[in-house]
Amino acid sequence: MKLTIKPDKGFGKIEVEISEELWREIERLGERYGVSPERVIEIALAGEFKESRGELEEMEEKVKKLEERTWELEKEYAPLRYKAYGLSEDNKVLAIELSGLMAENNGLRRFLRLPLKRAPELRKLISYYIQG
């Protein structure tokens, strides 16, 4: 691939032959940093690279510490989440049993010709635990 570099003012242009592999790498860098491939070439030719002043290493160390802390917290809270899931499933089973007992109670009340008890707030609670 032939690359032509023209100055903003004046004459004189530079033509350089570059490989397709190098051009793909330039395009990848442009996409990575959100600049055009032409700007990547300008930066490379002008030497406008930003030198890391130890900040990168410092940030990597902070990230490593944060990852370690995250895993420590994960180890700490995993058993609690498991227990909470178990309790949630137990509540669901109890809600189903309670619903069945309420239906049986209403059936007996009908048989004895007593007034039925609707208990709408209890039905909402049962619905909550069955869905949850």
Salt bridges, closest charged atoms under 4 A:
GLU15 OE1 - LYS2 NZ 3.80
GLU15 OE2 - LYS13 NZ 3.86
GLU25 OE2 - ARG28 NH2 2.40
GLU42 OE1 - ARG39 NH1 3.37
GLU48 OE1 - ARG39 NH2 3.06
GLU55 OE2 - ARG53 NH2 3.30
GLU58 OE2 - LYS62 NZ 3.86
GLU72 OE1 - ARG69 NH1 3.50
GLU74 OE2 - ARG81 NH2 2.70
GLU89 OE2 - LYS92 NZ 3.78
